[in-house]
Amino acid sequence: MAFDIDMIKKVYSTMAERVDTARKIVGKPLTLSEKILYAHLWDGTPTKAFVRGKDYVDFAPDRIACQDATAQMALLQFMQAGKSKVAVPTTVHCDHLIQAKQGAAPDLLRANQTSSEVFDFLASVSNKYGIGFWKPGAGIIHQVVLENYAFPGGMMIGTDSHTVNAGGLGMVAIGVGGADAVDVMAGMAWELKFPKLIGVKLTGSLNGWTSAKDVILKVAGILTVKGGTGAIVEYFGPGAKNLSCTGKGTICNMGAEIGATTSTFGYDDSMERYLRATDRNEIADEANKIREYLTGDDEVYANPETYFDQVIEIDLDTLRPHLNGPFTPDLATPVGELGEKARKNDWPIKVDWGLIGSCTNSSYEDLTRAASIAKQAVDKKIKAKSDFGINPGSEQIRYTAERDGILKIFEDLDATIFTNACGPCIGQWDRSDLKGDEKNTIVHSFNRNFSKRADGNPNTHAFVGSPEMVAAIAIAGRLDFDPMNDTLINEDGQEVKLDEPKGIELPPLGFDVEDAGYVEPLKDGSGVEVTVSPTSERLQLLTPFEPIGNEIKGAKLLIKAFGKCTTDHISMAGPWLRFRGHLDNISNNMLIGAVNAFNKKTNFVKNQLTGDYEGVPDVARQYKAKGIYSMVVGDHNYGEGSSREHAAMEPRHLGVAAVLVKSFARIHETNLKKQGMLGLTFANESDYDLIQEDDTINFLDLNEFAPDKPLTIEFVHKDGSKDVIKANHTYNQAQIDWYNEGSALNLIKKQNAS
């Protein structure tokens, strides 16, 4: 069934005219990314050319998707916006709050018991405001979106950084914080700095052990975790057309790990096949009518250096399988070279777990390729040396895979089939082989492998690979196993070699499902009452933030973060997910994973009021109680990772007025702005070294806060000496208005009331 077909037809009906107009205005052929961006301007038909990487532009996204962990805060904010219904099609997907432990049935039952309050809240808010609701167990948000909502040429935003997965079906799909989603839900424009463009030309065809996952693992190694910041990555070339639609989704999904705004592919035959296989013939028919507008112009792809800001070329014929990690998704190593590298770095060679699934790699094709390796182990009498866990991407995938005997192959290898949910990928994993802080290695087909992410253990070395490579490495039980060249000894003492994986792009018998898990909202939800208990530990109604103002004097340094500080460091997931709807409770995890530059410890900072060392949230609360603002200082790419706006709301709630860093990840910088805070960067990066542990901070010209005008900040040290530095910012006037009102939401409420 094609959801929202009238909306999609409306988008397609204006696309040709808008793209043709944009092409004339820009004065040259257009990339696919530019076509979609110019076709989704808030003001409609384009009237001017925008400067990439500079101009802030208002857009009109077609739809919104929210996962349960971030939906709580987004919907709590939307409830304050004064609207009776969402302005664009919106869905909520319950996939993050289900812990992987025993297997699908008991884990889902336990989640429905322990998180019933949250699920009931999300269901009732969805019903009240016209939001489609996907029940716990229905599937992982991005796989469900690809199967049901993504469409070529569309624009969507989602409250999860891996919303970009929908680029596999030709969308410009972008991860945002909940406050951005609230803007669009409330019928307002969504603002984005017009992205730069990175073109990736793919030639040749995948073969043997190499998969679509290896394309993005290679790109991550080239661009690093910040190389895509502020840019859309557009894949093209004959190699791109040779990839399946879900393979394209895998590549786009992990584009979040290079900081890209999003990634996308032009509409082609594989996308048409996928649309028709997922019961969306009508969308395929409509897309075919404007096919040339759903991909980049021929001249662009023929001479990409002229039209992209950067071009990368990858030959799929020669691309080798990779495993990326540990601790960062851009540390790329070809599989055959990993053993030597592991021994050199003292990474544990023994592999304890192989995990297959997540929003990155949980399609039917992914499961069949991994199953083709698992079946060989069973048939060739090879006993798996590692534990196995499988998370299907959706109930439709799970049901179809079970029908076709794919899941039984994994079960014959003693794998645990977990719920159709995120599970270990986002820290929702209760490991059966509890490791404590023991040094160990796991391999998985997920997208991120930051320290503590999967299991809370800082010494778990996690490596990212394709599902089939994860299967092979887990069967061998060794990180240095190279299935292309190495052999294994089976139960009969025979030396055997694994054959190349074989996958099935789409199920020959078609997809099937008994209950996909979708709940349609009431047409009129005005009678639905949404209740939140004032004593709840899981949910808390929001109180509007007061403006910080233009006089920040006597502020205290809260923490100077050293090195990588992702949103996992600022607001951990795992067990903390249960507090995502309760701002005060979840604020107790604020920056507890960040490394203090002065003692290289986590959650151990100096309280300038007492001279004692305490936890970061505890010190922040004491400053706040005394009416003292505080500041966080950080390194490069601060806020890398998830879109979770809790990483901005928690500091705001605990009295942090400003975050000053060497550079920001895009989503986090926007989230800080939305919450009415100062997100600043050092004009001179070496000034980071001037910041001392006992510093008191004065803003000298905040009363002159204006676009393109640096701010002057005075740091008063314990000995009375001072350093005065310049701090840059990217605020435009509208964003300064957010700051002056206390938050973007405050401004929305004010505008709606007038």
Solvent accessible surface area in square Angstrom, and as a share of the most:
residue,aa,sasa,rsa
1,M,130,0.58
2,A,22,0.17
3,F,29,0.12
4,D,51,0.27
5,I,33,0.17
6,D,111,0.57
7,M,36,0.16
8,I,3,0.02
9,K,75,0.32
10,K,148,0.63
11,V,21,0.12
12,Y,11,0.04
13,S,86,0.55
14,T,43,0.25
15,M,0,0.00
16,A,31,0.24
17,E,111,0.50
18,R,54,0.20
19,V,0,0.00
20,D,48,0.25
21,T,36,0.21
22,A,0,0.00
23,R,70,0.25
24,K,167,0.71
25,I,61,0.31
26,V,36,0.21
27,G,60,0.58
28,K,76,0.32
29,P,28,0.17
30,L,0,0.00
31,T,0,0.00
32,L,0,0.00
33,S,0,0.00
34,E,7,0.03
35,K,0,0.00
36,I,0,0.00
37,L,0,0.00
38,Y,3,0.01
39,A,7,0.05
40,H,7,0.03
41,L,13,0.06
42,W,115,0.40
43,D,131,0.68
44,G,10,0.10
45,T,57,0.33
46,P,3,0.02
47,T,119,0.69
48,K,106,0.45
49,A,45,0.35
50,F,38,0.16
51,V,82,0.47
52,R,48,0.18
53,G,28,0.27
54,K,142,0.60
55,D,32,0.17
56,Y,65,0.25
57,V,6,0.03
58,D,68,0.35
59,F,0,0.00
60,A,33,0.25
61,P,6,0.04
62,D,13,0.06
63,R,4,0.02
64,I,0,0.00
65,A,1,0.01
66,C,0,0.00
67,Q,4,0.02
68,D,0,0.00
69,A,0,0.00
70,T,5,0.03
71,A,0,0.00
72,Q,0,0.00
73,M,0,0.00
74,A,0,0.00
75,L,0,0.00
76,L,3,0.02
77,Q,4,0.02
78,F,1,0.00
79,M,53,0.23
80,Q,37,0.17
81,A,1,0.01
82,G,69,0.66
83,K,75,0.32
84,S,97,0.63
85,K,103,0.44
86,V,17,0.10
87,A,60,0.46
88,V,31,0.18
89,P,39,0.25
90,T,4,0.02
91,T,3,0.02
92,V,0,0.00
93,H,0,0.00
94,C,1,0.01
95,D,0,0.00
96,H,11,0.05
97,L,9,0.05
98,I,2,0.01
99,Q,65,0.29
100,A,3,0.02
101,K,90,0.38
102,Q,112,0.50
103,G,8,0.08
104,A,31,0.24
105,A,79,0.61
106,P,54,0.34
107,D,1,0.01
108,L,47,0.23
109,L,110,0.55
110,R,61,0.22
111,A,4,0.03
112,N,61,0.31
113,Q,119,0.53
114,T,89,0.52
115,S,6,0.04
116,S,47,0.30
117,E,69,0.31
118,V,0,0.00
119,F,11,0.05
120,D,93,0.48
121,F,7,0.03
122,L,0,0.00
123,A,36,0.28
124,S,29,0.18
125,V,0,0.00
126,S,1,0.01
127,N,44,0.23
128,K,50,0.21
129,Y,18,0.07
130,G,17,0.16
131,I,1,0.00
132,G,5,0.05
133,F,14,0.06
134,W,8,0.03
135,K,74,0.31
136,P,21,0.13
137,G,10,0.10
138,A,4,0.03
139,G,2,0.02
140,I,1,0.01
141,I,1,0.00
142,H,9,0.04
143,Q,8,0.03
144,V,2,0.01
145,V,5,0.03
146,L,3,0.02
147,E,6,0.03
148,N,27,0.14
149,Y,7,0.03
150,A,0,0.00
151,F,0,0.00
152,P,0,0.00
153,G,0,0.00
154,G,0,0.00
155,M,0,0.00
156,M,1,0.00
157,I,0,0.00
158,G,0,0.00
159,T,1,0.00
160,D,14,0.07
161,S,5,0.03
162,H,8,0.04
163,T,4,0.02
164,V,3,0.02
165,N,5,0.02
166,A,2,0.02
167,G,0,0.00
168,G,0,0.00
169,L,0,0.00
170,G,0,0.00
171,M,0,0.00
172,V,0,0.00
173,A,0,0.00
174,I,0,0.00
175,G,1,0.01
176,V,1,0.00
177,G,2,0.02
178,G,2,0.02
179,A,6,0.05
180,D,5,0.03
181,A,0,0.00
182,V,2,0.01
183,D,10,0.05
184,V,3,0.02
185,M,0,0.00
186,A,5,0.04
187,G,35,0.33
188,M,60,0.27
189,A,23,0.18
190,W,2,0.01
191,E,38,0.17
192,L,11,0.06
193,K,67,0.28
194,F,2,0.01
195,P,3,0.02
196,K,97,0.41
197,L,0,0.00
198,I,7,0.03
199,G,0,0.00
200,V,0,0.00
201,K,58,0.24
202,L,0,0.00
203,T,31,0.18
204,G,21,0.20
205,S,48,0.31
206,L,53,0.27
207,N,82,0.42
208,G,22,0.22
209,W,11,0.04
210,T,8,0.05
211,S,11,0.07
212,A,12,0.09
213,K,2,0.01
214,D,1,0.01
215,V,0,0.00
216,I,0,0.00
217,L,0,0.00
218,K,73,0.31
219,V,0,0.00
220,A,0,0.00
221,G,33,0.32
222,I,80,0.40
223,L,13,0.06
224,T,57,0.33
225,V,19,0.11
226,K,91,0.39
227,G,32,0.31
228,G,0,0.00
229,T,54,0.31
230,G,28,0.27
231,A,4,0.03
232,I,0,0.00
233,V,0,0.00
234,E,0,0.00
235,Y,1,0.01
236,F,6,0.03
237,G,14,0.14
238,P,76,0.48
239,G,0,0.00
240,A,6,0.05
241,K,141,0.60
242,N,85,0.44
243,L,4,0.02
244,S,13,0.09
245,C,2,0.01
246,T,14,0.08
247,G,7,0.07
248,K,1,0.00
249,G,1,0.01
250,T,4,0.02
251,I,0,0.00
252,C,0,0.00
253,N,0,0.00
254,M,0,0.00
255,G,1,0.01
256,A,16,0.12
257,E,6,0.03
258,I,0,0.00
259,G,20,0.19
260,A,7,0.05
261,T,2,0.01
262,T,1,0.00
263,S,0,0.00
264,T,0,0.00
265,F,1,0.01
266,G,12,0.12
267,Y,10,0.04
268,D,12,0.06
269,D,84,0.44
270,S,1,0.01
271,M,0,0.00
272,E,36,0.16
273,R,107,0.39
274,Y,4,0.02
275,L,0,0.00
276,R,84,0.31
277,A,34,0.26
278,T,11,0.06
279,D,89,0.46
280,R,1,0.00
281,N,72,0.37
282,E,77,0.34
283,I,1,0.00
284,A,0,0.00
285,D,66,0.34
286,E,30,0.13
287,A,0,0.00
288,N,52,0.27
289,K,146,0.62
290,I,25,0.13
291,R,77,0.28
292,E,126,0.57
293,Y,31,0.12
294,L,1,0.01
295,T,36,0.21
296,G,2,0.02
297,D,19,0.10
298,D,119,0.62
299,E,90,0.40
300,V,0,0.00
301,Y,44,0.17
302,A,74,0.58
303,N,81,0.42
304,P,8,0.05
305,E,127,0.57
306,T,93,0.54
307,Y,27,0.10
308,F,11,0.05
309,D,80,0.41
310,Q,78,0.34
311,V,42,0.24
312,I,15,0.08
313,E,111,0.50
314,I,9,0.05
315,D,58,0.30
316,L,0,0.00
317,D,81,0.42
318,T,99,0.57
319,L,16,0.08
320,R,112,0.41
321,P,4,0.03
322,H,9,0.04
323,L,0,0.00
324,N,0,0.00
325,G,0,0.00
326,P,5,0.03
327,F,64,0.27
328,T,26,0.15
329,P,0,0.00
330,D,26,0.13
331,L,62,0.31
332,A,29,0.23
333,T,4,0.02
334,P,24,0.15
335,V,2,0.01
336,G,43,0.42
337,E,82,0.37
338,L,0,0.00
339,G,6,0.06
340,E,134,0.60
341,K,58,0.24
342,A,0,0.00
343,R,141,0.51
344,K,176,0.75
345,N,70,0.36
346,D,98,0.51
347,W,28,0.10
348,P,30,0.19
349,I,30,0.15
350,K,128,0.54
351,V,1,0.00
352,D,17,0.09
353,W,11,0.04
354,G,0,0.00
355,L,1,0.01
356,I,0,0.00
357,G,0,0.00
358,S,0,0.00
359,C,14,0.08
360,T,4,0.03
361,N,4,0.02
362,S,2,0.01
363,S,4,0.03
364,Y,5,0.02
365,E,35,0.16
366,D,16,0.08
367,L,0,0.00
368,T,10,0.06
369,R,42,0.15
370,A,0,0.00
371,A,3,0.03
372,S,25,0.16
373,I,0,0.00
374,A,0,0.00
375,K,98,0.42
376,Q,23,0.10
377,A,0,0.00
378,V,59,0.34
379,D,91,0.47
380,K,54,0.23
381,K,104,0.44
382,I,6,0.03
383,K,128,0.54
384,A,21,0.16
385,K,125,0.53
386,S,11,0.07
387,D,65,0.34
388,F,5,0.02
389,G,0,0.00
390,I,0,0.00
391,N,3,0.02
392,P,0,0.00
393,G,0,0.00
394,S,2,0.01
395,E,29,0.13
396,Q,36,0.16
397,I,1,0.01
398,R,47,0.17
399,Y,49,0.19
400,T,0,0.00
401,A,0,0.00
402,E,99,0.44
403,R,88,0.32
404,D,47,0.25
405,G,30,0.29
406,I,12,0.06
407,L,8,0.04
408,K,123,0.52
409,I,33,0.17
410,F,0,0.00
411,E,89,0.40
412,D,74,0.39
413,L,15,0.08
414,D,117,0.61
415,A,11,0.09
416,T,38,0.22
417,I,22,0.11
418,F,2,0.01
419,T,7,0.04
420,N,6,0.03
421,A,1,0.01
422,C,8,0.05
423,G,1,0.01
424,P,0,0.00
425,C,7,0.04
426,I,12,0.06
427,G,11,0.10
428,Q,18,0.08
429,W,14,0.05
430,D,41,0.21
431,R,9,0.03
432,S,91,0.59
433,D,41,0.21
434,L,138,0.69
435,K,40,0.17
436,G,57,0.55
437,D,98,0.51
438,E,95,0.43
439,K,90,0.38
440,N,4,0.02
441,T,0,0.00
442,I,0,0.00
443,V,0,0.00
444,H,1,0.01
445,S,0,0.00
446,F,2,0.01
447,N,0,0.00
448,R,5,0.02
449,N,3,0.01
450,F,7,0.03
451,S,40,0.26
452,K,72,0.30
453,R,19,0.07
454,A,9,0.07
455,D,35,0.18
456,G,46,0.44
457,N,5,0.02
458,P,45,0.29
459,N,56,0.29
460,T,7,0.04
461,H,12,0.05
462,A,6,0.04
463,F,0,0.00
464,V,0,0.00
465,G,0,0.00
466,S,1,0.01
467,P,2,0.01
468,E,2,0.01
469,M,1,0.00
470,V,0,0.00
471,A,0,0.00
472,A,0,0.00
473,I,0,0.00
474,A,0,0.00
475,I,0,0.00
476,A,9,0.07
477,G,5,0.05
478,R,114,0.42
479,L,0,0.00
480,D,31,0.16
481,F,10,0.04
482,D,13,0.07
483,P,0,0.00
484,M,61,0.27
485,N,110,0.57
486,D,53,0.27
487,T,57,0.33
488,L,24,0.12
489,I,103,0.52
490,N,13,0.07
491,E,121,0.54
492,D,86,0.44
493,G,54,0.52
494,Q,105,0.47
495,E,120,0.54
496,V,25,0.15
497,K,89,0.38
498,L,4,0.02
499,D,83,0.43
500,E,88,0.39
501,P,7,0.04
502,K,145,0.62
503,G,34,0.33
504,I,77,0.39
505,E,54,0.24
506,L,36,0.18
507,P,9,0.06
508,P,106,0.66
509,L,137,0.68
510,G,28,0.27
511,F,34,0.14
512,D,65,0.34
513,V,41,0.24
514,E,146,0.65
515,D,83,0.43
516,A,34,0.27
517,G,5,0.05
518,Y,63,0.24
519,V,62,0.36
520,E,119,0.53
521,P,28,0.18
522,L,91,0.45
523,K,175,0.74
524,D,103,0.54
525,G,7,0.07
526,S,88,0.57
527,G,75,0.72
528,V,27,0.16
529,E,138,0.62
530,V,27,0.15
531,T,98,0.57
532,V,24,0.14
533,S,52,0.34
534,P,136,0.86
535,T,119,0.69
536,S,13,0.09
537,E,119,0.53
538,R,29,0.11
539,L,4,0.02
540,Q,60,0.26
541,L,101,0.50
542,L,27,0.14
543,T,112,0.65
544,P,62,0.39
545,F,31,0.13
546,E,136,0.61
547,P,60,0.37
548,I,10,0.05
549,G,31,0.30
550,N,78,0.40
551,E,115,0.51
552,I,1,0.01
553,K,110,0.47
554,G,29,0.28
555,A,2,0.02
556,K,37,0.16
557,L,6,0.03
558,L,4,0.02
559,I,3,0.02
560,K,12,0.05
561,A,0,0.00
562,F,96,0.40
563,G,24,0.23
564,K,76,0.32
565,C,3,0.02
566,T,0,0.00
567,T,1,0.01
568,D,14,0.07
569,H,30,0.13
570,I,0,0.00
571,S,0,0.00
572,M,39,0.17
573,A,13,0.10
574,G,8,0.08
575,P,94,0.59
576,W,54,0.19
577,L,1,0.01
578,R,110,0.40
579,F,28,0.12
580,R,4,0.01
581,G,0,0.00
582,H,18,0.08
583,L,8,0.04
584,D,43,0.22
585,N,34,0.18
586,I,0,0.00
587,S,0,0.00
588,N,68,0.35
589,N,0,0.00
590,M,0,0.00
591,L,0,0.00
592,I,28,0.14
593,G,5,0.05
594,A,0,0.00
595,V,41,0.24
596,N,3,0.02
597,A,16,0.13
598,F,73,0.30
599,N,44,0.23
600,K,115,0.49
601,K,106,0.45
602,T,62,0.36
603,N,56,0.29
604,F,75,0.31
605,V,2,0.01
606,K,36,0.15
607,N,0,0.00
608,Q,38,0.17
609,L,71,0.35
610,T,77,0.45
611,G,38,0.36
612,D,81,0.42
613,Y,84,0.32
614,E,47,0.21
615,G,10,0.10
616,V,0,0.00
617,P,6,0.04
618,D,73,0.38
619,V,0,0.00
620,A,0,0.00
621,R,71,0.26
622,Q,61,0.27
623,Y,1,0.00
624,K,91,0.39
625,A,89,0.69
626,K,144,0.61
627,G,69,0.67
628,I,39,0.20
629,Y,71,0.27
630,S,1,0.00
631,M,1,0.01
632,V,1,0.00
633,V,0,0.00
634,G,0,0.00
635,D,24,0.12
636,H,65,0.29
637,N,12,0.06
638,Y,4,0.02
639,G,2,0.02
640,E,14,0.06
641,G,16,0.15
642,S,14,0.09
643,S,1,0.01
644,R,7,0.02
645,E,4,0.02
646,H,0,0.00
647,A,1,0.00
648,A,0,0.00
649,M,4,0.02
650,E,0,0.00
651,P,3,0.02
652,R,20,0.07
653,H,36,0.16
654,L,1,0.01
655,G,11,0.11
656,V,1,0.00
657,A,2,0.01
658,A,1,0.01
659,V,2,0.01
660,L,0,0.00
661,V,0,0.00
662,K,43,0.18
663,S,31,0.20
664,F,17,0.07
665,A,13,0.10
666,R,42,0.15
667,I,21,0.11
668,H,3,0.01
669,E,32,0.14
670,T,32,0.19
671,N,2,0.01
672,L,1,0.00
673,K,6,0.02
674,K,7,0.03
675,Q,5,0.02
676,G,0,0.00
677,M,0,0.00
678,L,0,0.00
679,G,1,0.01
680,L,0,0.00
681,T,32,0.18
682,F,9,0.04
683,A,54,0.42
684,N,81,0.42
685,E,79,0.36
686,S,66,0.43
687,D,19,0.10
688,Y,15,0.06
689,D,108,0.56
690,L,66,0.33
691,I,3,0.01
692,Q,83,0.37
693,E,40,0.18
694,D,30,0.16
695,D,0,0.00
696,T,30,0.17
697,I,0,0.00
698,N,24,0.13
699,F,6,0.02
700,L,81,0.40
701,D,20,0.10
702,L,3,0.01
703,N,97,0.50
704,E,89,0.40
705,F,25,0.10
706,A,34,0.26
707,P,50,0.32
708,D,140,0.72
709,K,71,0.30
710,P,55,0.35
711,L,0,0.00
712,T,16,0.09
713,I,0,0.00
714,E,23,0.10
715,F,0,0.00
716,V,34,0.20
717,H,9,0.04
718,K,156,0.66
719,D,120,0.62
720,G,47,0.45
721,S,54,0.35
722,K,120,0.51
723,D,39,0.20
724,V,84,0.49
725,I,7,0.04
726,K,101,0.43
727,A,0,0.00
728,N,59,0.30
729,H,20,0.09
730,T,54,0.31
731,Y,4,0.02
732,N,31,0.16
733,Q,96,0.43
734,A,49,0.38
735,Q,6,0.03
736,I,4,0.02
737,D,50,0.26
738,W,25,0.09
739,Y,3,0.01
740,N,84,0.43
741,E,48,0.22
742,G,0,0.00
743,S,5,0.03
744,A,2,0.02
745,L,18,0.09
746,N,24,0.12
747,L,31,0.15
748,I,5,0.03
749,K,64,0.27
750,K,119,0.51
751,Q,87,0.39
752,N,57,0.29
753,A,90,0.70
754,S,127,0.82
